Amino acid sequence: MLHLNSATAYYWCNGAADMRKGFHALCGIVQQHMQGNILQGGVYIFVNCKRWAN
């Protein structure tokens, strides 16, 4: 279960992500497209194209 709190930064990946990708590919999306650093302790939220269309 994900517990939301104000001490953690949450980042929404705008657009559909291929959820079949592994950890390293999703980290690449964070670094290249979102200019984020996965080692800073933030939470990155991805959705698949089925959820993105709704």
PQR file of N, CA, C, O and H, with PARSE charges and radii, in Angstrom:
ATOM      1  N   MET A   1       0.837  -1.172   0.000 -0.4000 1.5000
ATOM      2  CA  MET A   1       0.000   0.000   0.000 -0.0000 2.0000
ATOM      3  C   MET A   1       0.884   1.237   0.000  0.5500 1.7000
ATOM      4  O   MET A   1       1.879   1.295   0.723 -0.5500 1.4000
ATOM      5  N   LEU A   2       0.534   2.197  -0.786 -0.4000 1.5000
ATOM      6  CA  LEU A   2       1.282   3.441  -0.885 -0.0000 2.0000
ATOM      7  C   LEU A   2       0.691   4.457   0.077  0.5500 1.7000
ATOM      8  O   LEU A   2      -0.491   4.789  -0.009 -0.5500 1.4000
ATOM      9  H   LEU A   2      -0.275   2.150  -1.373  0.4000 1.0000
ATOM     10  N   HIS A   3       1.503   4.941   0.980 -0.4000 1.5000
ATOM     11  CA  HIS A   3       1.061   5.960   1.932 -0.0000 2.0000
ATOM     12  C   HIS A   3       1.595   7.317   1.487  0.5500 1.7000
ATOM     13  O   HIS A   3       2.808   7.501   1.380 -0.5500 1.4000
ATOM     14  H   HIS A   3       2.463   4.670   1.050  0.4000 1.0000
ATOM     15  N   LEU A   4       0.717   8.250   1.232 -0.4000 1.5000
ATOM     16  CA  LEU A   4       1.105   9.584   0.789 -0.0000 2.0000
ATOM     17  C   LEU A   4       1.431  10.449   1.996  0.5500 1.7000
ATOM     18  O   LEU A   4       0.727  10.425   3.006 -0.5500 1.4000
ATOM     19  H   LEU A   4      -0.268   8.100   1.319  0.4000 1.0000
ATOM     20  N   ASN A   5       2.513  11.215   1.873 -0.4000 1.5000
ATOM     21  CA  ASN A   5       2.841  12.190   2.915 -0.0000 2.0000
ATOM     22  C   ASN A   5       3.573  13.364   2.286  0.5500 1.7000
ATOM     23  O   ASN A   5       4.057  13.280   1.157 -0.5500 1.4000
ATOM     24  H   ASN A   5       3.084  11.235   1.052  0.4000 1.0000
ATOM     25  N   SER A   6       3.646  14.438   3.019 -0.4000 1.5000
ATOM     26  CA  SER A   6       4.234  15.668   2.478 -0.0000 2.0000
ATOM     27  C   SER A   6       5.755  15.641   2.458  0.5500 1.7000
ATOM     28  O   SER A   6       6.366  16.519   1.849 -0.5500 1.4000
ATOM     29  H   SER A   6       3.254  14.506   3.936  0.4000 1.0000
ATOM     30  N   ALA A   7       6.387  14.667   3.101 -0.4000 1.5000
ATOM     31  CA  ALA A   7       7.842  14.590   3.132 -0.0000 2.0000
ATOM     32  C   ALA A   7       8.403  13.933   1.865  0.5500 1.7000
ATOM     33  O   ALA A   7       9.607  14.004   1.616 -0.5500 1.4000
ATOM     34  H   ALA A   7       5.890  13.953   3.596  0.4000 1.0000
ATOM     35  N   THR A   8       7.553  13.305   1.077 -0.4000 1.5000
ATOM     36  CA  THR A   8       7.997  12.607  -0.126 -0.0000 2.0000
ATOM     37  C   THR A   8       7.536  13.369  -1.364  0.5500 1.7000
ATOM     38  O   THR A   8       6.410  13.864  -1.412 -0.5500 1.4000
ATOM     39  H   THR A   8       6.576  13.247   1.279  0.4000 1.0000
ATOM     40  N   ALA A   9       8.411  13.461  -2.365 -0.4000 1.5000
ATOM     41  CA  ALA A   9       8.059  14.095  -3.632 -0.0000 2.0000
ATOM     42  C   ALA A   9       7.468  13.045  -4.560  0.5500 1.7000
ATOM     43  O   ALA A   9       8.007  11.945  -4.683 -0.5500 1.4000
ATOM     44  H   ALA A   9       9.325  13.058  -2.326  0.4000 1.0000
ATOM     45  N   TYR A  10       6.348  13.384  -5.220 -0.4000 1.5000
ATOM     46  CA  TYR A  10       5.673  12.476  -6.146 -0.0000 2.0000
ATOM     47  C   TYR A  10       5.709  13.082  -7.535  0.5500 1.7000
ATOM     48  O   TYR A  10       5.432  14.269  -7.709 -0.5500 1.4000
ATOM     49  H   TYR A  10       5.909  14.277  -5.120  0.4000 1.0000
ATOM     50  N   TYR A  11       6.049  12.272  -8.522 -0.4000 1.5000
ATOM     51  CA  TYR A  11       6.169  12.739  -9.895 -0.0000 2.0000
ATOM     52  C   TYR A  11       5.305  11.868 -10.795  0.5500 1.7000
ATOM     53  O   TYR A  11       5.391  10.641 -10.756 -0.5500 1.4000
ATOM     54  H   TYR A  11       6.273  11.307  -8.381  0.4000 1.0000
ATOM     55  N   TRP A  12       4.482  12.504 -11.596 -0.4000 1.5000
ATOM     56  CA  TRP A  12       3.582  11.830 -12.526 -0.0000 2.0000
ATOM     57  C   TRP A  12       4.237  11.823 -13.896  0.5500 1.7000
ATOM     58  O   TRP A  12       4.621  12.876 -14.405 -0.5500 1.4000
ATOM     59  H   TRP A  12       4.411  13.501 -11.628  0.4000 1.0000
ATOM     60  N   CYS A  13       4.367  10.655 -14.496 -0.4000 1.5000
ATOM     61  CA  CYS A  13       4.889  10.549 -15.854 -0.0000 2.0000
ATOM     62  C   CYS A  13       3.743  10.856 -16.807  0.5500 1.7000
ATOM     63  O   CYS A  13       2.813  10.060 -16.940 -0.5500 1.4000
ATOM     64  H   CYS A  13       4.055   9.799 -14.083  0.4000 1.0000
ATOM     65  N   ASN A  14       3.806  11.996 -17.464 -0.4000 1.5000
ATOM     66  CA  ASN A  14       2.741  12.447 -18.344 -0.0000 2.0000
ATOM     67  C   ASN A  14       2.776  11.643 -19.640  0.5500 1.7000
ATOM     68  O   ASN A  14       3.684  11.799 -20.456 -0.5500 1.4000
ATOM     69  H   ASN A  14       4.562  12.642 -17.356  0.4000 1.0000
ATOM     70  N   GLY A  15       1.797  10.801 -19.812 -0.4000 1.5000
ATOM     71  CA  GLY A  15       1.733   9.940 -20.985 -0.0000 2.0000
ATOM     72  C   GLY A  15       1.719   8.485 -20.567  0.5500 1.7000
ATOM     73  O   GLY A  15       1.971   8.151 -19.409 -0.5500 1.4000
ATOM     74  H   GLY A  15       1.059  10.674 -19.149  0.4000 1.0000
ATOM     75  N   ALA A  16       1.425   7.633 -21.516 -0.4000 1.5000
ATOM     76  CA  ALA A  16       1.350   6.199 -21.237 -0.0000 2.0000
ATOM     77  C   ALA A  16       2.746   5.588 -21.293  0.5500 1.7000
ATOM     78  O   ALA A  16       3.543   5.913 -22.173 -0.5500 1.4000
ATOM     79  H   ALA A  16       1.220   7.904 -22.457  0.4000 1.0000
ATOM     80  N   ALA A  17       3.028   4.709 -20.353 -0.4000 1.5000
ATOM     81  CA  ALA A  17       4.298   3.987 -20.325 -0.0000 2.0000
ATOM     82  C   ALA A  17       4.035   2.514 -20.615  0.5500 1.7000
ATOM     83  O   ALA A  17       3.013   1.965 -20.202 -0.5500 1.4000
ATOM     84  H   ALA A  17       2.380   4.445 -19.638  0.4000 1.0000
ATOM     85  N   ASP A  18       4.944   1.892 -21.312 -0.4000 1.5000
ATOM     86  CA  ASP A  18       4.842   0.462 -21.578 -0.0000 2.0000
ATOM     87  C   ASP A  18       5.219  -0.265 -20.295  0.5500 1.7000
ATOM     88  O   ASP A  18       6.395  -0.337 -19.938 -0.5500 1.4000
ATOM     89  H   ASP A  18       5.774   2.338 -21.647  0.4000 1.0000
ATOM     90  N   MET A  19       4.224  -0.802 -19.607 -0.4000 1.5000
ATOM     91  CA  MET A  19       4.458  -1.420 -18.311 -0.0000 2.0000
ATOM     92  C   MET A  19       5.166  -2.773 -18.422  0.5500 1.7000
ATOM     93  O   MET A  19       5.498  -3.377 -17.402 -0.5500 1.4000
ATOM     94  H   MET A  19       3.269  -0.743 -19.897  0.4000 1.0000
ATOM     95  N   ARG A  20       5.395  -3.245 -19.626 -0.4000 1.5000
ATOM     96  CA  ARG A  20       6.182  -4.473 -19.814 -0.0000 2.0000
ATOM     97  C   ARG A  20       7.666  -4.196 -19.680  0.5500 1.7000
ATOM     98  O   ARG A  20       8.465  -5.126 -19.570 -0.5500 1.4000
ATOM     99  H   ARG A  20       5.125  -2.754 -20.454  0.4000 1.0000
ATOM    100  N   LYS A  21       8.041  -2.919 -19.689 -0.4000 1.5000
ATOM    101  CA  LYS A  21       9.446  -2.564 -19.551 -0.0000 2.0000
ATOM    102  C   LYS A  21       9.921  -2.892 -18.140  0.5500 1.7000
ATOM    103  O   LYS A  21       9.137  -2.901 -17.191 -0.5500 1.4000
ATOM    104  H   LYS A  21       7.392  -2.164 -19.779  0.4000 1.0000
ATOM    105  N   GLY A  22      11.167  -3.149 -18.024 -0.4000 1.5000
ATOM    106  CA  GLY A  22      11.742  -3.460 -16.726 -0.0000 2.0000
ATOM    107  C   GLY A  22      12.153  -2.212 -15.967  0.5500 1.7000
ATOM    108  O   GLY A  22      11.958  -1.086 -16.425 -0.5500 1.4000
ATOM    109  H   GLY A  22      11.804  -3.142 -18.794  0.4000 1.0000
ATOM    110  N   PHE A  23      12.720  -2.440 -14.812 -0.4000 1.5000
ATOM    111  CA  PHE A  23      13.154  -1.366 -13.935 -0.0000 2.0000
ATOM    112  C   PHE A  23      14.126  -0.419 -14.617  0.5500 1.7000
ATOM    113  O   PHE A  23      14.001   0.799 -14.490 -0.5500 1.4000
ATOM    114  H   PHE A  23      12.878  -3.355 -14.440  0.4000 1.0000
ATOM    115  N   HIS A  24      15.085  -0.965 -15.331 -0.4000 1.5000
ATOM    116  CA  HIS A  24      16.108  -0.129 -15.965 -0.0000 2.0000
ATOM    117  C   HIS A  24      15.521   0.759 -17.060  0.5500 1.7000
ATOM    118  O   HIS A  24      15.944   1.905 -17.215 -0.5500 1.4000
ATOM    119  H   HIS A  24      15.186  -1.954 -15.433  0.4000 1.0000
ATOM    120  N   ALA A  25      14.564   0.253 -17.814 -0.4000 1.5000
ATOM    121  CA  ALA A  25      13.938   1.059 -18.865 -0.0000 2.0000
ATOM    122  C   ALA A  25      13.102   2.186 -18.272  0.5500 1.7000
ATOM    123  O   ALA A  25      13.117   3.302 -18.791 -0.5500 1.4000
ATOM    124  H   ALA A  25      14.220  -0.678 -17.688  0.4000 1.0000
ATOM    125  N   LEU A  26      12.369   1.910 -17.189 -0.4000 1.5000
ATOM    126  CA  LEU A  26      11.582   2.963 -16.540 -0.0000 2.0000
ATOM    127  C   LEU A  26      12.490   4.008 -15.896  0.5500 1.7000
ATOM    128  O   LEU A  26      12.155   5.193 -15.875 -0.5500 1.4000
ATOM    129  H   LEU A  26      12.356   1.003 -16.768  0.4000 1.0000
ATOM    130  N   CYS A  27      13.627   3.579 -15.376 -0.4000 1.5000
ATOM    131  CA  CYS A  27      14.608   4.540 -14.847 -0.0000 2.0000
ATOM    132  C   CYS A  27      15.141   5.431 -15.956  0.5500 1.7000
ATOM    133  O   CYS A  27      15.391   6.617 -15.741 -0.5500 1.4000
ATOM    134  H   CYS A  27      13.899   2.616 -15.393  0.4000 1.0000
ATOM    135  N   GLY A  28      15.315   4.866 -17.133 -0.4000 1.5000
ATOM    136  CA  GLY A  28      15.752   5.657 -18.284 -0.0000 2.0000
ATOM    137  C   GLY A  28      14.732   6.710 -18.661  0.5500 1.7000
ATOM    138  O   GLY A  28      15.108   7.823 -19.030 -0.5500 1.4000
ATOM    139  H   GLY A  28      15.112   3.902 -17.308  0.4000 1.0000
ATOM    140  N   ILE A  29      13.444   6.387 -18.578 -0.4000 1.5000
ATOM    141  CA  ILE A  29      12.387   7.374 -18.847 -0.0000 2.0000
ATOM    142  C   ILE A  29      12.476   8.515 -17.846  0.5500 1.7000
ATOM    143  O   ILE A  29      12.363   9.683 -18.216 -0.5500 1.4000
ATOM    144  H   ILE A  29      13.139   5.484 -18.277  0.4000 1.0000
ATOM    145  N   VAL A  30      12.679   8.176 -16.581 -0.4000 1.5000
ATOM    146  CA  VAL A  30      12.786   9.204 -15.539 -0.0000 2.0000
ATOM    147  C   VAL A  30      13.968  10.114 -15.816  0.5500 1.7000
ATOM    148  O   VAL A  30      13.841  11.335 -15.724 -0.5500 1.4000
ATOM    149  H   VAL A  30      12.771   7.227 -16.280  0.4000 1.0000
ATOM    150  N   GLN A  31      15.105   9.547 -16.150 -0.4000 1.5000
ATOM    151  CA  GLN A  31      16.309  10.340 -16.342 -0.0000 2.0000
ATOM    152  C   GLN A  31      16.297  11.138 -17.637  0.5500 1.7000
ATOM    153  O   GLN A  31      16.701  12.301 -17.643 -0.5500 1.4000
ATOM    154  H   GLN A  31      15.209   8.556 -16.224  0.4000 1.0000
ATOM    155  N   GLN A  32      15.840  10.535 -18.744 -0.4000 1.5000
ATOM    156  CA  GLN A  32      15.920  11.201 -20.041 -0.0000 2.0000
ATOM    157  C   GLN A  32      14.753  12.132 -20.322  0.5500 1.7000
ATOM    158  O   GLN A  32      14.957  13.238 -20.821 -0.5500 1.4000
ATOM    159  H   GLN A  32      15.512   9.590 -18.739  0.4000 1.0000
ATOM    160  N   HIS A  33      13.542  11.710 -20.015 -0.4000 1.5000
ATOM    161  CA  HIS A  33      12.370  12.492 -20.394 -0.0000 2.0000
ATOM    162  C   HIS A  33      11.858  13.394 -19.281  0.5500 1.7000
ATOM    163  O   HIS A  33      11.268  14.443 -19.544 -0.5500 1.4000
ATOM    164  H   HIS A  33      13.377  10.811 -19.609  0.4000 1.0000
ATOM    165  N   MET A  34      12.084  12.983 -18.039 -0.4000 1.5000
ATOM    166  CA  MET A  34      11.578  13.771 -16.913 -0.0000 2.0000
ATOM    167  C   MET A  34      12.682  14.555 -16.217  0.5500 1.7000
ATOM    168  O   MET A  34      12.410  15.317 -15.290 -0.5500 1.4000
ATOM    169  H   MET A  34      12.563  12.132 -17.826  0.4000 1.0000
ATOM    170  N   GLN A  35      13.923  14.377 -16.654 -0.4000 1.5000
ATOM    171  CA  GLN A  35      15.095  15.006 -16.053 -0.0000 2.0000
ATOM    172  C   GLN A  35      15.114  14.816 -14.534  0.5500 1.7000
ATOM    173  O   GLN A  35      15.430  15.738 -13.783 -0.5500 1.4000
ATOM    174  H   GLN A  35      14.144  13.757 -17.407  0.4000 1.0000
ATOM    175  N   GLY A  36      14.772  13.615 -14.104 -0.4000 1.5000
ATOM    176  CA  GLY A  36      14.737  13.301 -12.682 -0.0000 2.0000
ATOM    177  C   GLY A  36      15.918  12.454 -12.273  0.5500 1.7000
ATOM    178  O   GLY A  36      16.629  11.900 -13.112 -0.5500 1.4000
ATOM    179  H   GLY A  36      14.515  12.865 -14.714  0.4000 1.0000
ATOM    180  N   ASN A  37      16.117  12.361 -10.970 -0.4000 1.5000
ATOM    181  CA  ASN A  37      17.168  11.541 -10.402 -0.0000 2.0000
ATOM    182  C   ASN A  37      16.508  10.505  -9.501  0.5500 1.7000
ATOM    183  O   ASN A  37      15.932  10.854  -8.470 -0.5500 1.4000
ATOM    184  H   ASN A  37      15.540  12.811 -10.289  0.4000 1.0000
ATOM    185  N   ILE A  38      16.588   9.254  -9.879 -0.4000 1.5000
ATOM    186  CA  ILE A  38      15.900   8.206  -9.131 -0.0000 2.0000
ATOM    187  C   ILE A  38      16.499   7.977  -7.747  0.5500 1.7000
ATOM    188  O   ILE A  38      15.874   7.332  -6.905 -0.5500 1.4000
ATOM    189  H   ILE A  38      17.056   8.971 -10.716  0.4000 1.0000
ATOM    190  N   LEU A  39      17.688   8.490  -7.501 -0.4000 1.5000
ATOM    191  CA  LEU A  39      18.356   8.282  -6.223 -0.0000 2.0000
ATOM    192  C   LEU A  39      18.004   9.339  -5.180  0.5500 1.7000
ATOM    193  O   LEU A  39      18.523   9.289  -4.065 -0.5500 1.4000
ATOM    194  H   LEU A  39      18.196   9.014  -8.185  0.4000 1.0000
ATOM    195  N   GLN A  40      17.138  10.292  -5.513 -0.4000 1.5000
ATOM    196  CA  GLN A  40      16.787  11.348  -4.573 -0.0000 2.0000
ATOM    197  C   GLN A  40      15.603  10.997  -3.679  0.5500 1.7000
ATOM    198  O   GLN A  40      15.198  11.814  -2.852 -0.5500 1.4000
ATOM    199  H   GLN A  40      16.716  10.333  -6.419  0.4000 1.0000
ATOM    200  N   GLY A  41      15.047   9.813  -3.825 -0.4000 1.5000
ATOM    201  CA  GLY A  41      14.002   9.369  -2.920 -0.0000 2.0000
ATOM    202  C   GLY A  41      12.582   9.710  -3.318  0.5500 1.7000
ATOM    203  O   GLY A  41      11.665   9.504  -2.523 -0.5500 1.4000
ATOM    204  H   GLY A  41      15.376   9.149  -4.497  0.4000 1.0000
ATOM    205  N   GLY A  42      12.364  10.219  -4.507 -0.4000 1.5000
ATOM    206  CA  GLY A  42      11.012  10.533  -4.967 -0.0000 2.0000
ATOM    207  C   GLY A  42      10.286   9.298  -5.449  0.5500 1.7000
ATOM    208  O   GLY A  42      10.896   8.251  -5.665 -0.5500 1.4000
ATOM    209  H   GLY A  42      13.109  10.387  -5.154  0.4000 1.0000
ATOM    210  N   VAL A  43       8.983   9.422  -5.617 -0.4000 1.5000
ATOM    211  CA  VAL A  43       8.142   8.344  -6.137 -0.0000 2.0000
ATOM    212  C   VAL A  43       7.690   8.742  -7.531  0.5500 1.7000
ATOM    213  O   VAL A  43       7.115   9.814  -7.717 -0.5500 1.4000
ATOM    214  H   VAL A  43       8.488  10.272  -5.442  0.4000 1.0000
ATOM    215  N   TYR A  44       7.946   7.890  -8.504 -0.4000 1.5000
ATOM    216  CA  TYR A  44       7.563   8.145  -9.886 -0.0000 2.0000
ATOM    217  C   TYR A  44       6.376   7.267 -10.227  0.5500 1.7000
ATOM    218  O   TYR A  44       6.410   6.055 -10.011 -0.5500 1.4000
ATOM    219  H   TYR A  44       8.414   7.019  -8.352  0.4000 1.0000
ATOM    220  N   ILE A  45       5.325   7.876 -10.760 -0.4000 1.5000
ATOM    221  CA  ILE A  45       4.076   7.176 -11.033 -0.0000 2.0000
ATOM    222  C   ILE A  45       3.893   7.052 -12.535  0.5500 1.7000
ATOM    223  O   ILE A  45       3.913   8.046 -13.261 -0.5500 1.4000
ATOM    224  H   ILE A  45       5.298   8.860 -10.935  0.4000 1.0000
ATOM    225  N   PHE A  46       3.714   5.821 -12.990 -0.4000 1.5000
ATOM    226  CA  PHE A  46       3.506   5.512 -14.394 -0.0000 2.0000
ATOM    227  C   PHE A  46       2.131   4.868 -14.561  0.5500 1.7000
ATOM    228  O   PHE A  46       1.649   4.184 -13.658 -0.5500 1.4000
ATOM    229  H   PHE A  46       3.698   5.014 -12.400  0.4000 1.0000
ATOM    230  N   VAL A  47       1.508   5.086 -15.707 -0.4000 1.5000
ATOM    231  CA  VAL A  47       0.266   4.396 -16.043 -0.0000 2.0000
ATOM    232  C   VAL A  47       0.418   3.777 -17.432  0.5500 1.7000
ATOM    233  O   VAL A  47       1.196   4.255 -18.258 -0.5500 1.4000
ATOM    234  H   VAL A  47       1.900   5.642 -16.440  0.4000 1.0000
ATOM    235  N   ASN A  48      -0.338   2.709 -17.674 -0.4000 1.5000
ATOM    236  CA  ASN A  48      -0.283   2.075 -18.986 -0.0000 2.0000
ATOM    237  C   ASN A  48      -1.288   2.746 -19.924  0.5500 1.7000
ATOM    238  O   ASN A  48      -2.076   3.584 -19.487 -0.5500 1.4000
ATOM    239  H   ASN A  48      -0.971   2.321 -17.004  0.4000 1.0000
ATOM    240  N   CYS A  49      -1.267   2.387 -21.199 -0.4000 1.5000
ATOM    241  CA  CYS A  49      -2.135   3.076 -22.162 -0.0000 2.0000
ATOM    242  C   CYS A  49      -3.609   2.778 -21.923  0.5500 1.7000
ATOM    243  O   CYS A  49      -4.454   3.588 -22.306 -0.5500 1.4000
ATOM    244  H   CYS A  49      -0.627   1.706 -21.555  0.4000 1.0000
ATOM    245  N   LYS A  50      -3.948   1.665 -21.313 -0.4000 1.5000
ATOM    246  CA  LYS A  50      -5.353   1.380 -21.011 -0.0000 2.0000
ATOM    247  C   LYS A  50      -5.897   2.392 -19.995  0.5500 1.7000
ATOM    248  O   LYS A  50      -7.012   2.890 -20.156 -0.5500 1.4000
ATOM    249  H   LYS A  50      -3.262   1.008 -21.002  0.4000 1.0000
ATOM    250  N   ARG A  51      -5.135   2.692 -18.971 -0.4000 1.5000
ATOM    251  CA  ARG A  51      -5.548   3.681 -17.967 -0.0000 2.0000
ATOM    252  C   ARG A  51      -5.447   5.108 -18.493  0.5500 1.7000
ATOM    253  O   ARG A  51      -6.239   5.974 -18.123 -0.5500 1.4000
ATOM    254  H   ARG A  51      -4.230   2.287 -18.839  0.4000 1.0000
ATOM    255  N   TRP A  52      -4.459   5.343 -19.362 -0.4000 1.5000
ATOM    256  CA  TRP A  52      -4.252   6.687 -19.905 -0.0000 2.0000
ATOM    257  C   TRP A  52      -5.434   7.107 -20.769  0.5500 1.7000
ATOM    258  O   TRP A  52      -5.782   8.288 -20.802 -0.5500 1.4000
ATOM    259  H   TRP A  52      -3.816   4.640 -19.663  0.4000 1.0000
ATOM    260  N   ALA A  53      -6.057   6.164 -21.469 -0.4000 1.5000
ATOM    261  CA  ALA A  53      -7.167   6.475 -22.377 -0.0000 2.0000
ATOM    262  C   ALA A  53      -8.455   6.799 -21.628  0.5500 1.7000
ATOM    263  O   ALA A  53      -9.332   7.460 -22.185 -0.5500 1.4000
ATOM    264  H   ALA A  53      -5.775   5.205 -21.443  0.4000 1.0000
ATOM    265  N   ASN A  54      -8.591   6.354 -20.383 -0.4000 1.5000
ATOM    266  CA  ASN A  54      -9.832   6.592 -19.624 -0.0000 2.0000
ATOM    267  C   ASN A  54      -9.851   7.941 -18.991  0.5500 1.7000
ATOM    268  O   ASN A  54     -10.820   8.295 -18.320 -0.5500 1.4000
ATOM    269  H   ASN A  54      -7.879   5.818 -19.930  0.4000 1.0000
TER
END
